[in-house]
Amino acid sequence: HNALAISMGYTASFLARLEEQDRRAVSIEVGIQNSGLGLTLIFTFFNGNGGMALVAAWWGIWHIVAGMSLALFWSRFPPKGQSVN
């Protein structure tokens, strides 16, 4: 699910003819959903069901790990015409 969303974000920004750095930003934004919103919905509509909150919390951790991994990977391969700081 997460990889699919990241890929869709990158593809959509490619089709929109955005620059590489913007494609990367869009793909991370699309791929990493708002887990905080999920927790808010759980506590608002499901009386804070512990099992549901635990799933949302772990999913949020996965999003952080996936996003940071992708950012680290891309930081090693800057877009053409840019240098590594």
N, C-alpha and C positions, 0 to 999 in steps of 0.2 A: 504494500500500500504506500509506504513512504517513498520507496524508490520510484514507483509509478508517478506519484505526485511531483517529485523532483524532476523527472523526465518530462512530464507534461508542461511544467513551468518553463523549462529550458526550451522545449519545442515551440511553445506559444510565443515566447519572447524572440526566438529565432525567426519565426514567421512574421513577427511584427517588425523585423529588421532592426532590433536593438543592438547596441554594441555589446561586445563580449562581457565586459564588466557588469553591464546592466542585466544581461542574460543570467549571469551567475547570481546576482542579487535576487532576481525574480524567482529563479528556481529554488533557492533556499527559502524564500518567503512562502512560496506555494507548498513546498515540501514539508515545512515544519508548521503544523497546525497549532492552534492555540489550546494547549492542554489546560491552562487556567480557566478558559471558558468552559471546558468540559467539566472541571471540578465544580465551578459555579452552578452549572445546570444540574449536576448530580445533587448538590446540597439544597438547591432550590426546589426541584421537582420530585426528588426521590428520597427525601428525608435523610440525606447523607448516608445512604446505604454503603456500608463499609467495603463490601466486595467491589462495588462499582467504583468507589473512590480509589481503591487500591489499583485497579486496572488503569484508570485515568492517570494516576500518579506514575506508574511504571511506563505507560505510553509516553508521558512527558519526558521522562528520563531518556527513553530511546530516541526521541526527537532531538534532544540536546546532543546525545552521542553521535547520531547520524549527521546532524548539521555541523558539529565541530569537526568530524572526520572529513566531511566534504570540503569545509573551509580550509582545513590543513592541507588536503590534497591540492586544492586549487591554488593555495598560497605558494606552493612549490613550482607551479606552472603559470606564471602571470600571463595575461593576455598579450598578444603581439604588440610591440611598441611600448610596453611598460617594463620597468625594471623591478626587481625584488628590493624592498626597503631594508 
